[in-house]
Amino acid sequence: MTKLNKALATVALAGSVAALSAPAMARDTISIVGSSTVYPFATVVAERFGANSDFPTPKLESTGSGGGLKLFCQGVGLQHPDITNASRRMKPSEFDLCQGNGVKDITEFRIGSDGIVIASSKEAKNLEITLEQLFLALGKEVPNPKNENELVANPYKKWSDIDSSLPNKPIRVMGPPPTSGTRDSFNELALQG
C-alpha cells in the first residue's frame, strides 16, 4: 500500500460509510464530500490527518449523503471528489451511476451506524407513540381507513386525527433534508418498515 493510499484509508475512517475511488488518487489534496451527519467527525479526522502527516489537510464539503454520492459518481479525475462520506450504504442506482461514469474501483468502509431519536420539547407532555402512528403521521400515502388495501393521500393533520389518545395538536416535524442519509435511514425504518 502506497503512502497516499494509507493516507486516504485513514481519512476514509471518518465516515459511517466512506466510498473511495482508487483512480482519483493523483490529487495532491484529498477531496471529500458527503454526509452532513458525519461532517463534524470527518472534519476532526481531516484536521488531525493534516497536522500529523506529510500531506495537506483534506478539503471537506457537507453535501448530504445523497448529494455526496451524486458528486462522487460523476466521474474520475481532479474535478471529482476522491471520497464520499455517507450515513447509509450506497444505493444500487448510485452504484450504477458510478459504473456508468467510469468510477469502477470503489471501496466501502463501514465505520458505524446512525442513531435516530424522536424528540419533543422538554415543556411538552411525553408523547408515547407507536411506529404505526408515526407512519400514519408522516407517510405521504397511508392505508384508507375505510379500505386497508387501498392507499390514499395522507389526511392526518393533527395527532388526535390518528388516535384520540394522542394530543389535539398539529403534526409538525423537523428533520434532515432529502439528501441526508439519516433521512433515508429514518424513511426506511419508520415509513417503509
Beta strands, then each sheet from edge to edge (+ up, - down):
strand 1: 17-21
strand 2: 31-34
strand 3: 59-62
strand 4: 83-86
strand 5: 106-110
strand 6: 141-144
strand 7: 147-153
sheet 1: 3+ 2+ 4+ 1- 5+
sheet 2: 6+ 7-
end
